């Protein structure tokens, strides 16, 4: 994660240097100033849609009484994600500060056998939806915004365990809460429409599910390594007359 943070910081510094170079390029003669129009202003509310693909693995451990943990399982979290987002940006010079919330449908479910038990001991994990509330910090270079994002993430997940002995069966739905970090690039194609490409890493944390006989212990489900790449389109609310060259 430290290397990831360094990469984000480096990208923002590079974007800032490019933005400064752009300022110097447009700081020429009066003739140049007359031709040059004001850059896109990112300040304002916006709404949009996004879609993409996520991948990762969940770790499931059977934690019986006295801490005895004889079986483990791993399910894949791969699948399509798609949803809507809403946010607000405030631009100061070349820097853009913002907050954004999103909610998404997730087409991800998988089954796996508990090891070393094998056949007859089946774990099933299914995402219902996920959401996040994040801050955004970026550097604008003309019509393009390079940004980093981080915040809290939520996932509603169903877990089911089938065992030959019914007292060990488990079933339930829980909301996982964790964090998400990422980076992206967004470009304005008109005074109101923008498109983006974004990568995010998410750790949803872990939750315990109880078997039918609650004295037996827990089934611990960890969703601590989820990756996703998304593309999105946003509509910026407000003044239609903002200049965009």
Secondary structure as UniProt FT lines:
FT   HELIX           2..25
FT   HELIX           30..35
FT   STRAND          44..64
FT   HELIX           65..67
FT   STRAND          71..76
FT   STRAND          79..92
FT   TURN            93..94
FT   STRAND          95..107
FT   STRAND          109..113
FT   TURN            116..117
FT   TURN            119..120
FT   STRAND          122..141
FT   TURN            142..143
FT   STRAND          144..162
FT   HELIX           166..168
FT   STRAND          170..188
FT   STRAND          193..203
FT   STRAND          206..209
FT   HELIX           214..216
FT   STRAND          217..222
FT   STRAND          226..236
FT   TURN            240..241
//
